[in-house]
């Protein structure tokens, strides 16, 4: 599985907008594992950029 990645410190609106996922064979949609990996990477990078949160 080829997963889209986010270079460290390089999360931009264009990075998210331009990502392409691999269509699944013989079924409609995308490889959910690939999408999950990408979304986890986006979440991790957003949390890193936001820094520590205080309540």
C-alpha positions in Angstrom: 0.0 0.0 0.0 1.3 3.4 -1.0 0.2 5.9 1.6 0.3 9.7 1.1 2.6 11.3 3.6 3.1 14.7 5.1 6.7 15.9 5.2 7.5 17.1 8.8 6.6 20.7 9.2 5.0 21.0 5.7 1.2 20.8 6.4 -0.6 23.3 4.4 -4.1 23.6 2.9 -2.6 22.7 -0.5 -1.0 19.6 1.0 -4.4 18.4 2.3 -6.3 19.5 -0.9 -3.8 17.8 -3.3 -3.5 14.4 -1.6 -4.6 11.5 -3.8 -5.7 8.1 -2.5 -5.5 4.8 -4.3 -8.9 3.7 -5.7 -9.8 0.1 -4.6 -10.0 -2.5 -7.2 -13.3 -4.1 -8.1 -15.2 -1.9 -5.6 -16.1 1.8 -5.3 -14.2 4.0 -2.9 -10.7 4.2 -1.5 -8.4 2.0 0.6 -9.7 2.9 4.1 -6.3 2.0 5.7 -4.6 4.4 3.5 -7.1 7.2 4.3 -6.8 6.4 8.0 -3.0 6.6 7.9 -3.1 10.0 6.2 -5.7 11.4 8.6 -3.6 10.2 11.6 -0.6 12.0 10.1 -2.6 15.2 9.6 -3.9 15.1 13.2 -0.4 14.5 14.5 1.0 17.4 12.5 -1.8 19.8 13.5 -1.3 18.9 17.2 2.5 19.5 16.8 1.9 22.9 15.2 -0.7 23.9 17.8 1.7 23.1 20.6 0.8 22.2 24.2 -2.7 23.1 25.2 -3.7 24.4 28.6 -7.1 24.0 30.1 
